[in-house]
Amino acid sequence: MPDQRLRVAAACLVVALLPMVANMAHAAEARGAEAAKIAAGAELAKRHCTSCHVIGPAQTHGTDQAPTWREIAARPTTTPEFLRGFLSHPHGGMPPLTLANEQIDDLAAYILSLRQ
Ligand code: HEC
């Protein structure tokens, strides 16, 4: 029966495509989660970091001592691990910060999003 064969073929196609669709949905979700972290990091940065750092293109100046975040992001040594470590125990000219791990992750995501 050609009609039934067609139906079986269509069912097979759906079964074959399902994991692909699920994967795409998963990837979109992951991208959304990353975008949310970057946005949260930008908000935190605006509140706590702009008195010294230039954190993005919209800001014209901070202090001369603090590197701009674009500079920090451009260094090959700036990895999520480095930023997590540094922001857990800031040193040098940085004020002592008391950030929650989640805030640190958000700030790190934002800083790394500035890499060009
Ligand atoms: C009172 C001024 C000040 C504030 C506020 C400040 N910073 Fe900094 N930050 C500095 C200075 C100065 C340096 C350079 C430190 C050095 O090289 O010794 C620095 C360096 C850094 C570095 C690079 C560290 C490295 O090893 O090169 C990161 C990342 C950073 N700051 C993140 C932040 C974040 C995130 C915030 C807000 C939560 C923040 N800073 C707020 C002054 C500040």
Backbone and ligand atoms as CSV (ligand in chain L), in Angstrom:
chain,resi,resn,atom,element,x,y,z
A,1,MET,N,N,0.832,-1.214,0.000
A,1,MET,CA,C,0.000,0.000,0.000
A,1,MET,C,C,0.857,1.252,0.000
A,2,PRO,N,N,0.908,1.983,-1.083
A,2,PRO,CA,C,1.810,3.127,-1.161
A,2,PRO,C,C,1.471,4.180,-0.103
A,3,ASP,N,N,0.161,4.277,0.188
A,3,ASP,CA,C,-0.262,5.291,1.148
A,3,ASP,C,C,0.348,5.045,2.528
A,4,GLN,N,N,0.310,3.733,2.917
A,4,GLN,CA,C,0.844,3.424,4.244
A,4,GLN,C,C,2.357,3.599,4.287
A,5,ARG,N,N,3.008,3.235,3.166
A,5,ARG,CA,C,4.465,3.399,3.119
A,5,ARG,C,C,4.839,4.881,3.282
A,6,LEU,N,N,4.010,5.709,2.691
A,6,LEU,CA,C,4.258,7.140,2.795
A,6,LEU,C,C,4.157,7.598,4.260
A,7,ARG,N,N,3.138,7.025,4.915
A,7,ARG,CA,C,2.943,7.422,6.305
A,7,ARG,C,C,4.114,6.957,7.181
A,8,VAL,N,N,4.585,5.738,6.895
A,8,VAL,CA,C,5.732,5.221,7.652
A,8,VAL,C,C,6.962,6.091,7.398
A,9,ALA,N,N,7.130,6.463,6.159
A,9,ALA,CA,C,8.283,7.300,5.813
A,9,ALA,C,C,8.207,8.646,6.534
A,10,ALA,N,N,6.999,9.203,6.569
A,10,ALA,CA,C,6.830,10.489,7.244
A,10,ALA,C,C,7.119,10.354,8.735
A,11,ALA,N,N,6.658,9.268,9.322
A,11,ALA,CA,C,6.899,9.042,10.748
A,11,ALA,C,C,8.393,8.908,11.007
A,12,CYS,N,N,9.087,8.171,10.121
A,12,CYS,CA,C,10.537,8.008,10.286
A,12,CYS,C,C,11.243,9.358,10.223
A,13,LEU,N,N,10.785,10.181,9.296
A,13,LEU,CA,C,11.401,11.494,9.126
A,13,LEU,C,C,11.247,12.315,10.413
A,14,VAL,N,N,10.050,12.276,10.985
A,14,VAL,CA,C,9.802,13.027,12.216
A,14,VAL,C,C,10.715,12.518,13.330
A,15,VAL,N,N,10.812,11.186,13.440
A,15,VAL,CA,C,11.656,10.604,14.491
A,15,VAL,C,C,13.114,10.997,14.267
A,16,ALA,N,N,13.516,11.023,13.002
A,16,ALA,CA,C,14.912,11.356,12.711
A,16,ALA,C,C,15.200,12.824,13.004
A,17,LEU,N,N,14.201,13.679,12.795
A,17,LEU,CA,C,14.438,15.118,12.961
A,17,LEU,C,C,14.303,15.587,14.413
A,18,LEU,N,N,13.581,14.816,15.205
A,18,LEU,CA,C,13.313,15.273,16.580
A,18,LEU,C,C,14.579,15.643,17.365
A,19,PRO,N,N,15.602,14.768,17.394
A,19,PRO,CA,C,16.790,15.138,18.181
A,19,PRO,C,C,17.437,16.415,17.667
A,20,MET,N,N,17.348,16.638,16.351
A,20,MET,CA,C,17.947,17.835,15.788
A,20,MET,C,C,17.219,19.077,16.306
A,21,VAL,N,N,15.898,19.016,16.292
A,21,VAL,CA,C,15.096,20.146,16.769
A,21,VAL,C,C,15.370,20.371,18.259
A,22,ALA,N,N,15.453,19.271,19.007
A,22,ALA,CA,C,15.719,19.383,20.444
A,22,ALA,C,C,17.082,20.027,20.667
A,23,ASN,N,N,18.078,19.649,19.864
A,23,ASN,CA,C,19.415,20.231,19.975
A,23,ASN,C,C,19.408,21.722,19.710
A,24,MET,N,N,18.648,22.109,18.683
A,24,MET,CA,C,18.587,23.522,18.334
A,24,MET,C,C,17.946,24.308,19.474
A,25,ALA,N,N,16.891,23.761,20.045
A,25,ALA,CA,C,16.219,24.433,21.154
A,25,ALA,C,C,17.182,24.575,22.322
A,26,HIS,N,N,17.971,23.514,22.549
A,26,HIS,CA,C,18.916,23.538,23.654
A,26,HIS,C,C,19.976,24.610,23.441
A,27,ALA,N,N,20.479,24.699,22.211
A,27,ALA,CA,C,21.509,25.693,21.904
A,27,ALA,C,C,20.954,27.109,22.084
A,28,ALA,N,N,19.710,27.318,21.654
A,28,ALA,CA,C,19.101,28.642,21.799
A,28,ALA,C,C,18.945,28.983,23.276
A,29,GLU,N,N,18.590,27.986,24.062
A,29,GLU,CA,C,18.437,28.194,25.500
A,29,GLU,C,C,19.775,28.574,26.133
A,30,ALA,N,N,20.839,27.872,25.715
A,30,ALA,CA,C,22.165,28.146,26.264
A,30,ALA,C,C,22.595,29.569,25.890
A,31,ARG,N,N,22.303,29.961,24.633
A,31,ARG,CA,C,22.651,31.318,24.211
A,31,ARG,C,C,21.878,32.342,25.030
A,32,GLY,N,N,20.597,32.053,25.295
A,32,GLY,CA,C,19.775,32.951,26.095
A,32,GLY,C,C,20.322,33.086,27.504
A,33,ALA,N,N,20.769,31.980,28.085
A,33,ALA,CA,C,21.316,31.993,29.441
A,33,ALA,C,C,22.586,32.837,29.476
A,34,GLU,N,N,23.437,32.682,28.475
A,34,GLU,CA,C,24.686,33.445,28.415
A,34,GLU,C,C,24.366,34.938,28.267
A,35,ALA,N,N,23.395,35.261,27.408
A,35,ALA,CA,C,23.015,36.660,27.199
A,35,ALA,C,C,22.486,37.257,28.502
A,36,ALA,N,N,21.750,36.470,29.276
A,36,ALA,CA,C,21.206,36.960,30.548
A,36,ALA,C,C,22.342,37.240,31.532
A,37,LYS,N,N,23.370,36.369,31.542
A,37,LYS,CA,C,24.519,36.580,32.435
A,37,LYS,C,C,25.262,37.858,32.047
A,38,ILE,N,N,25.460,38.039,30.756
A,38,ILE,CA,C,26.173,39.225,30.275
A,38,ILE,C,C,25.401,40.486,30.665
A,39,ALA,N,N,24.077,40.455,30.507
A,39,ALA,CA,C,23.255,41.625,30.851
A,39,ALA,C,C,23.313,41.903,32.353
A,40,ALA,N,N,23.261,40.849,33.158
A,40,ALA,CA,C,23.330,41.021,34.615
A,40,ALA,C,C,24.708,41.565,35.005
A,41,GLY,N,N,25.753,41.079,34.336
A,41,GLY,CA,C,27.117,41.557,34.606
A,41,GLY,C,C,27.252,43.028,34.270
A,42,ALA,N,N,26.644,43.443,33.156
A,42,ALA,CA,C,26.718,44.846,32.744
A,42,ALA,C,C,26.032,45.738,33.773
A,43,GLU,N,N,24.910,45.272,34.302
A,43,GLU,CA,C,24.184,46.034,35.331
A,43,GLU,C,C,25.041,46.198,36.586
A,44,LEU,N,N,25.618,45.092,37.055
A,44,LEU,CA,C,26.477,45.135,38.246
A,44,LEU,C,C,27.646,46.087,38.019
A,45,ALA,N,N,28.237,45.964,36.839
A,45,ALA,CA,C,29.418,46.776,36.517
A,45,ALA,C,C,29.070,48.256,36.555
A,46,LYS,N,N,27.903,48.608,35.999
A,46,LYS,CA,C,27.490,50.007,35.988
A,46,LYS,C,C,27.412,50.549,37.405
A,47,ARG,N,N,26.930,49.706,38.315
A,47,ARG,CA,C,26.748,50.168,39.688
A,47,ARG,C,C,28.060,50.198,40.480
A,48,HIS,N,N,28.930,49.187,40.277
A,48,HIS,CA,C,30.061,49.026,41.188
A,48,HIS,C,C,31.432,49.305,40.594
A,49,CYS,N,N,31.547,49.379,39.300
A,49,CYS,CA,C,32.890,49.386,38.725
A,49,CYS,C,C,33.217,50.624,37.895
A,50,THR,N,N,32.206,51.399,37.500
A,50,THR,CA,C,32.452,52.510,36.577
A,50,THR,C,C,33.147,53.701,37.225
A,51,SER,N,N,33.226,53.739,38.586
A,51,SER,CA,C,33.932,54.861,39.193
A,51,SER,C,C,35.419,54.779,38.846
A,52,CYS,N,N,35.925,53.617,38.519
A,52,CYS,CA,C,37.346,53.486,38.146
A,52,CYS,C,C,37.561,52.986,36.726
A,53,HIS,N,N,36.777,51.982,36.318
A,53,HIS,CA,C,37.015,51.357,35.007
A,53,HIS,C,C,36.087,51.907,33.934
A,54,VAL,N,N,36.609,52.020,32.736
A,54,VAL,CA,C,35.748,52.206,31.564
A,54,VAL,C,C,35.274,50.803,31.196
A,55,ILE,N,N,33.986,50.565,31.380
A,55,ILE,CA,C,33.481,49.193,31.219
A,55,ILE,C,C,32.883,48.926,29.840
A,56,GLY,N,N,32.732,49.970,29.021
A,56,GLY,CA,C,32.139,49.740,27.703
A,56,GLY,C,C,32.222,50.977,26.852
A,57,PRO,N,N,31.822,50.864,25.597
A,57,PRO,CA,C,31.972,51.958,24.641
A,57,PRO,C,C,31.168,53.208,25.000
A,58,ALA,N,N,30.104,53.060,25.816
A,58,ALA,CA,C,29.274,54.222,26.128
A,58,ALA,C,C,29.923,55.136,27.171
A,59,GLN,N,N,30.985,54.604,27.842
A,59,GLN,CA,C,31.591,55.375,28.931
A,59,GLN,C,C,32.861,56.054,28.446
A,60,THR,N,N,33.028,57.353,28.744
A,60,THR,CA,C,34.197,58.037,28.193
A,60,THR,C,C,35.411,57.983,29.114
A,61,HIS,N,N,35.243,58.110,30.433
A,61,HIS,CA,C,36.440,57.928,31.251
A,61,HIS,C,C,36.190,57.413,32.657
A,62,GLY,N,N,37.242,56.751,33.196
A,62,GLY,CA,C,37.264,56.285,34.575
A,62,GLY,C,C,38.489,56.899,35.219
A,63,THR,N,N,39.258,56.131,35.992
A,63,THR,CA,C,40.514,56.670,36.510
A,63,THR,C,C,41.650,56.197,35.614
A,64,ASP,N,N,42.782,56.910,35.675
A,64,ASP,CA,C,43.914,56.534,34.836
A,64,ASP,C,C,44.559,55.235,35.317
A,65,GLN,N,N,44.406,54.926,36.593
A,65,GLN,CA,C,45.073,53.743,37.141
A,65,GLN,C,C,44.405,52.445,36.694
A,66,ALA,N,N,43.103,52.502,36.490
A,66,ALA,CA,C,42.375,51.259,36.201
A,66,ALA,C,C,42.321,50.996,34.700
A,67,PRO,N,N,42.712,49.784,34.291
A,67,PRO,CA,C,42.645,49.466,32.850
A,67,PRO,C,C,41.198,49.405,32.377
A,68,THR,N,N,40.956,49.767,31.104
A,68,THR,CA,C,39.597,49.633,30.570
A,68,THR,C,C,39.303,48.144,30.416
A,69,TRP,N,N,38.048,47.792,30.452
A,69,TRP,CA,C,37.702,46.366,30.374
A,69,TRP,C,C,37.948,45.803,28.981
A,70,ARG,N,N,37.933,46.691,27.980
A,70,ARG,CA,C,38.270,46.193,26.638
A,70,ARG,C,C,39.731,45.744,26.623
A,71,GLU,N,N,40.598,46.530,27.324
A,71,GLU,CA,C,42.017,46.140,27.424
A,71,GLU,C,C,42.143,44.809,28.162
A,72,ILE,N,N,41.419,44.712,29.274
A,72,ILE,CA,C,41.501,43.475,30.073
A,72,ILE,C,C,41.016,42.288,29.237
A,73,ALA,N,N,39.905,42.495,28.507
A,73,ALA,CA,C,39.335,41.403,27.711
A,73,ALA,C,C,40.281,40.981,26.587
A,74,ALA,N,N,41.082,41.928,26.103
A,74,ALA,CA,C,41.963,41.631,24.968
A,74,ALA,C,C,43.161,40.773,25.369
A,75,ARG,N,N,43.506,40.747,26.663
A,75,ARG,CA,C,44.668,39.944,27.076
A,75,ARG,C,C,44.374,38.456,26.933
A,76,PRO,N,N,45.328,37.702,26.382
A,76,PRO,CA,C,45.104,36.260,26.245
A,76,PRO,C,C,44.992,35.569,27.611
A,77,THR,N,N,45.550,36.202,28.648
A,77,THR,CA,C,45.518,35.588,29.988
A,77,THR,C,C,44.162,35.784,30.676
A,78,THR,N,N,43.282,36.597,30.089
A,78,THR,CA,C,41.971,36.826,30.697
A,78,THR,C,C,41.025,35.701,30.306
A,79,THR,N,N,40.876,34.751,31.214
A,79,THR,CA,C,39.986,33.600,31.019
A,79,THR,C,C,38.911,33.666,32.108
A,80,PRO,N,N,37.840,32.901,31.950
A,80,PRO,CA,C,36.837,32.874,33.027
A,80,PRO,C,C,37.465,32.488,34.364
A,81,GLU,N,N,38.416,31.545,34.333
A,81,GLU,CA,C,39.062,31.085,35.580
A,81,GLU,C,C,39.860,32.227,36.215
A,82,PHE,N,N,40.627,32.963,35.366
A,82,PHE,CA,C,41.417,34.068,35.894
A,82,PHE,C,C,40.496,35.094,36.553
A,83,LEU,N,N,39.408,35.447,35.856
A,83,LEU,CA,C,38.511,36.484,36.372
A,83,LEU,C,C,37.837,36.028,37.657
A,84,ARG,N,N,37.434,34.758,37.688
A,84,ARG,CA,C,36.815,34.252,38.924
A,84,ARG,C,C,37.779,34.345,40.083
A,85,GLY,N,N,39.031,33.950,39.834
A,85,GLY,CA,C,40.044,33.993,40.902
A,85,GLY,C,C,40.297,35.425,41.343
A,86,PHE,N,N,40.494,36.319,40.365
A,86,PHE,CA,C,40.821,37.707,40.698
A,86,PHE,C,C,39.677,38.371,41.454
A,87,LEU,N,N,38.455,38.172,40.969
A,87,LEU,CA,C,37.319,38.868,41.591
A,87,LEU,C,C,36.954,38.262,42.946
A,88,SER,N,N,37.389,37.041,43.207
A,88,SER,CA,C,37.185,36.479,44.550
A,88,SER,C,C,38.156,37.105,45.542
A,89,HIS,N,N,39.373,37.438,45.042
A,89,HIS,CA,C,40.406,38.037,45.896
A,89,HIS,C,C,41.084,39.168,45.150
A,90,PRO,N,N,40.382,40.314,45.006
A,90,PRO,CA,C,40.993,41.418,44.252
A,90,PRO,C,C,42.233,41.929,44.976
A,91,HIS,N,N,43.168,42.473,44.182
A,91,HIS,CA,C,44.393,42.999,44.797
A,91,HIS,C,C,44.875,44.165,43.959
A,92,GLY,N,N,46.059,44.679,44.277
A,92,GLY,CA,C,46.572,45.836,43.565
A,92,GLY,C,C,45.721,47.045,43.914
A,93,GLY,N,N,45.341,47.825,42.913
A,93,GLY,CA,C,44.585,49.037,43.178
A,93,GLY,C,C,43.099,48.809,43.373
A,94,MET,N,N,42.679,47.542,43.360
A,94,MET,CA,C,41.247,47.250,43.443
A,94,MET,C,C,40.754,47.328,44.874
A,95,PRO,N,N,39.573,47.899,45.071
A,95,PRO,CA,C,38.997,47.888,46.422
A,95,PRO,C,C,38.588,46.461,46.766
A,96,PRO,N,N,38.514,46.152,48.074
A,96,PRO,CA,C,38.030,44.816,48.426
A,96,PRO,C,C,36.568,44.700,48.011
A,97,LEU,N,N,36.213,43.635,47.333
A,97,LEU,CA,C,34.839,43.461,46.860
A,97,LEU,C,C,34.240,42.267,47.580
A,98,THR,N,N,32.965,42.352,47.882
A,98,THR,CA,C,32.303,41.156,48.402
A,98,THR,C,C,31.203,40.785,47.431
A,99,LEU,N,N,31.567,39.986,46.468
A,99,LEU,CA,C,30.635,39.582,45.422
A,99,LEU,C,C,30.259,38.119,45.612
A,100,ALA,N,N,29.009,37.810,45.348
A,100,ALA,CA,C,28.568,36.414,45.364
A,100,ALA,C,C,29.126,35.722,44.121
A,101,ASN,N,N,29.284,34.406,44.194
A,101,ASN,CA,C,29.823,33.648,43.055
A,101,ASN,C,C,29.054,33.916,41.775
A,102,GLU,N,N,27.730,34.021,41.917
A,102,GLU,CA,C,26.911,34.245,40.730
A,102,GLU,C,C,27.214,35.621,40.114
A,103,GLN,N,N,27.426,36.612,40.974
A,103,GLN,CA,C,27.749,37.951,40.481
A,103,GLN,C,C,29.114,37.949,39.787
A,104,ILE,N,N,30.047,37.192,40.367
A,104,ILE,CA,C,31.377,37.077,39.765
A,104,ILE,C,C,31.267,36.451,38.380
A,105,ASP,N,N,30.469,35.394,38.257
A,105,ASP,CA,C,30.276,34.741,36.952
A,105,ASP,C,C,29.674,35.708,35.943
A,106,ASP,N,N,28.688,36.492,36.391
A,106,ASP,CA,C,28.034,37.456,35.498
A,106,ASP,C,C,29.026,38.523,35.029
A,107,LEU,N,N,29.824,39.035,35.986
A,107,LEU,CA,C,30.810,40.059,35.627
A,107,LEU,C,C,31.849,39.489,34.664
A,108,ALA,N,N,32.286,38.257,34.916
A,108,ALA,CA,C,33.279,37.617,34.040
A,108,ALA,C,C,32.691,37.441,32.637
A,109,ALA,N,N,31.419,37.036,32.561
A,109,ALA,CA,C,30.772,36.853,31.250
A,109,ALA,C,C,30.716,38.186,30.514
A,110,TYR,N,N,30.394,39.247,31.258
A,110,TYR,CA,C,30.319,40.563,30.617
A,110,TYR,C,C,31.697,41.005,30.120
A,111,ILE,N,N,32.708,40.893,30.986
A,111,ILE,CA,C,34.058,41.334,30.590
A,111,ILE,C,C,34.510,40.574,29.336
A,112,LEU,N,N,34.300,39.251,29.327
A,112,LEU,CA,C,34.760,38.462,28.176
A,112,LEU,C,C,33.934,38.751,26.919
A,113,SER,N,N,32.714,39.259,27.098
A,113,SER,CA,C,31.890,39.593,25.924
A,113,SER,C,C,32.467,40.802,25.183
A,114,LEU,N,N,33.398,41.534,25.856
A,114,LEU,CA,C,33.983,42.719,25.229
A,114,LEU,C,C,35.159,42.363,24.328
A,115,ARG,N,N,35.577,41.090,24.364
A,115,ARG,CA,C,36.721,40.659,23.524
A,115,ARG,C,C,36.309,40.780,22.064
A,116,GLN,N,N,37.202,41.351,21.249
A,116,GLN,CA,C,36.835,41.579,19.835
A,116,GLN,C,C,37.521,40.596,18.917
L,1,HEC,C1,C,38.423,52.174,43.288
L,1,HEC,C2,C,38.700,51.881,41.913
L,1,HEC,C3,C,38.234,50.547,41.355
L,1,HEC,C4,C,36.964,50.005,41.387
L,1,HEC,C5,C,35.704,50.585,41.995
L,1,HEC,C6,C,37.049,48.750,40.657
L,1,HEC,N1,N,38.334,48.544,40.221
L,1,HEC,FE1,FE,38.983,46.929,39.106
L,1,HEC,N2,N,40.882,47.712,39.127
L,1,HEC,C7,C,41.252,48.918,39.665
L,1,HEC,C8,C,42.673,49.146,39.430
L,1,HEC,C9,C,43.462,50.362,39.871
L,1,HEC,C10,C,43.129,48.002,38.723
L,1,HEC,C11,C,44.560,47.704,38.290
L,1,HEC,C12,C,45.108,46.846,39.406
L,1,HEC,C13,C,46.511,46.451,39.203
L,1,HEC,O1,O,46.907,46.210,38.075
L,1,HEC,O2,O,47.188,46.377,40.223
L,1,HEC,C14,C,41.979,47.132,38.533
L,1,HEC,C15,C,42.022,45.923,37.851
L,1,HEC,C16,C,40.923,45.143,37.570
L,1,HEC,C17,C,40.973,43.922,36.797
L,1,HEC,C18,C,42.199,43.336,36.098
L,1,HEC,C19,C,43.071,42.577,37.036
L,1,HEC,C20,C,44.403,42.264,36.405
L,1,HEC,O3,O,45.063,41.341,36.872
L,1,HEC,O4,O,44.846,42.949,35.485
L,1,HEC,C21,C,39.683,43.432,36.762
L,1,HEC,C22,C,39.202,42.153,36.071
L,1,HEC,C23,C,38.859,44.331,37.522
L,1,HEC,N3,N,39.654,45.364,37.995
L,1,HEC,C24,C,37.505,44.177,37.715
L,1,HEC,C25,C,36.711,45.043,38.465
L,1,HEC,C26,C,35.295,44.828,38.722
L,1,HEC,C27,C,34.496,43.649,38.202
L,1,HEC,C28,C,34.869,45.872,39.469
L,1,HEC,C29,C,33.470,46.138,40.014
L,1,HEC,C30,C,32.820,45.073,40.734
L,1,HEC,C31,C,36.021,46.737,39.710
L,1,HEC,N4,N,37.104,46.202,39.072
L,1,HEC,C32,C,35.974,47.914,40.448
L,1,HEC,C33,C,40.434,49.813,40.329
L,1,HEC,C34,C,39.083,49.610,40.608
